[in-house]
């Protein structure tokens, strides 16, 4: 679950940069995606795809899905390393 949360944070940062959001809207957008952590990946990818489409950004569902998988791998590494550091006595 922690890794999904971190993944959504990465996704939110990535998508909000592409959408060209200002700092305030960027934080709101990231928060919104983090709140969707319980949803399945397809739902989140679809949400980002719709936001891109509304702003005439031509990035496909497939591309967003690949980004999601990349961010999940990164998030897993981060969470695992944090866990190891916290439990390393």
GIKATA-V584430 format. One record per residue. N is the residue number from 1. SS is DSSP state (A for helix, B for strand, O for the rest). OMEGA is omega in whole degrees, 0 to 359 (* if undefined). Layout:
n & ss & omega
N & SS & OMEGA
N & SS & OMEGA
//
This chain:
n & ss & omega
1 & O & 178
2 & A & 181
3 & A & 179
4 & A & 178
5 & A & 179
6 & A & 178
7 & A & 181
8 & A & 177
9 & A & 176
10 & A & 180
11 & A & 180
12 & A & 178
13 & A & 180
14 & A & 183
15 & A & 182
16 & A & 175
17 & A & 179
18 & A & 179
19 & O & 179
20 & O & 181
21 & O & 175
22 & O & 186
23 & A & 182
24 & A & 181
25 & A & 179
26 & A & 180
27 & A & 179
28 & A & 181
29 & A & 179
30 & A & 179
31 & A & 181
32 & A & 180
33 & A & 178
34 & A & 178
35 & A & 180
36 & A & 184
37 & A & 180
38 & A & 179
39 & O & 177
40 & O & 185
41 & A & 182
42 & A & 180
43 & A & 182
44 & A & 178
45 & A & 180
46 & A & 180
47 & A & 180
48 & A & 179
49 & A & 179
50 & A & 178
51 & A & 178
52 & A & 181
53 & A & 179
54 & A & 182
55 & O & 179
56 & O & 177
57 & O & 187
58 & O & 176
59 & O & 188
60 & O & 176
61 & A & 181
62 & A & 180
63 & A & 179
64 & A & 179
65 & A & 177
66 & A & 177
67 & A & 180
68 & A & 180
69 & A & 177
70 & A & 181
71 & A & 179
72 & A & 177
73 & A & 178
74 & A & 182
75 & A & 178
76 & A & 179
77 & A & 179
78 & A & 183
79 & A & 178
80 & A & 181
81 & A & 178
82 & A & 180
83 & A & 180
84 & A & 180
85 & A & 180
86 & A & 184
87 & O & 182
88 & O & 184
89 & O & *
//
